[in-house]
Amino acid sequence: MIKKTSNNSQRIKRHARIRTKIFGTSNVPRLNVFRSNAQIFAQLIDDENGNTLVSSSSIELKCKNGGNVEAAKLVGKSIAEKANKKGIKKVVFDRSGYEYHGRVEALADAARENGLEF
């Protein structure tokens, strides 16, 4: 009998592979996305110092349904506005092993539209 690994453990392996290549600095932080069934979270991380510079989530924005594309767009817009206030223009996008479609793509597109470059 073949034991199937869970989708989340496969995602964690993909994320580990991606993280060997992606690194955020204070000038160009890493835009990390975490997606749960009910919410979506984004943060700008300086990996050199281990600091979170800016964060945003569907919980913080009090979205009625945090697990949909509209909430992801709001979080993307919010993180871009907060980054602009801190003077951050360029970021490195870290999709955390998730496929680039749906909520992850909506968050990235909204962040780009509101001034972040990646």
C-alpha positions in Angstrom: 0.0 0.0 0.0 1.4 3.4 -1.0 1.1 6.1 1.6 0.0 9.4 0.0 1.4 12.6 1.5 -1.1 15.3 2.4 -1.5 18.4 0.2 -0.2 20.6 2.9 3.0 18.6 3.5 3.6 18.8 -0.3 3.1 22.6 -0.1 5.6 22.9 2.7 8.2 21.0 0.7 7.6 23.3 -2.3 7.8 26.3 0.0 11.2 25.1 1.4 12.5 24.7 -2.2 11.3 28.2 -3.1 12.8 29.7 0.1 16.3 28.5 -0.9 16.2 31.0 -3.8 14.1 33.9 -2.4 15.6 36.2 0.3 14.2 39.5 1.5 16.4 42.5 2.5 15.6 45.7 4.2 15.6 47.5 0.8 13.8 44.7 -1.0 11.7 42.7 1.5 9.9 39.4 0.8 6.1 39.6 0.3 5.0 36.4 2.0 1.4 35.1 1.5 -0.4 32.7 3.8 -3.8 31.3 2.8 -6.1 29.4 5.1 -9.6 28.2 4.3 -11.2 31.1 6.0 -8.6 34.0 5.8 -5.6 35.3 3.9 -2.5 37.0 5.3 0.4 39.0 3.8 3.5 40.4 5.3 6.7 42.1 4.2 9.7 40.4 5.8 13.3 41.5 6.1 15.1 38.2 6.3 18.5 39.7 7.1 17.3 41.0 10.5 14.3 38.6 10.9 11.8 41.4 11.1 8.3 41.8 9.8 8.1 45.3 8.4 4.5 45.5 7.4 1.6 43.0 7.7 -2.1 42.9 6.7 -4.8 40.3 6.9 -8.5 39.8 6.1 -9.1 39.6 9.9 -7.5 43.0 10.4 -9.6 44.5 7.6 -12.8 42.8 9.0 -13.8 41.2 5.8 -17.2 39.5 5.9 -15.8 36.4 4.1 -12.0 36.4 4.4 -11.6 33.3 2.2 -12.6 34.7 -1.1 -10.9 36.6 -4.0 -12.4 40.0 -2.9 -10.8 39.7 0.5 -7.5 38.9 -1.1 -7.7 42.0 -3.3 -8.4 44.2 -0.2 -5.4 42.6 1.6 -3.2 43.3 -1.5 -4.3 46.9 -1.6 -3.7 47.3 2.1 -0.2 45.8 2.1 0.8 48.0 -0.8 -0.5 51.2 0.8 1.3 50.4 4.1 4.5 49.6 2.2 4.3 52.9 0.3 4.0 54.8 3.7 7.2 53.1 4.8 8.9 54.0 1.5 9.0 50.4 0.2 8.5 50.1 -3.6 10.2 46.9 -4.7 9.5 43.5 -3.1 10.3 39.8 -3.8 7.1 37.8 -4.1 6.9 34.5 -2.0 3.8 32.5 -2.8 4.6 30.0 -0.1 4.2 26.9 -2.3 0.6 27.8 -3.3 -0.3 27.8 -7.0 -0.3 31.2 -8.6 -4.1 31.5 -9.2 -7.2 32.5 -7.4 -6.6 34.3 -4.1 -2.8 34.4 -4.4 -3.0 35.9 -7.9 -5.7 38.4 -6.8 -3.5 39.6 -3.9 -0.4 40.0 -6.1 -2.3 41.9 -8.8 -3.9 44.2 -6.2 -0.5 44.9 -4.7 1.0 45.7 -8.1 -1.9 48.0 -9.0 -1.3 50.0 -5.8 2.4 50.6 -6.3 4.5 47.5 -5.4 7.0 46.3 -8.0 7.8 42.6 -8.3 
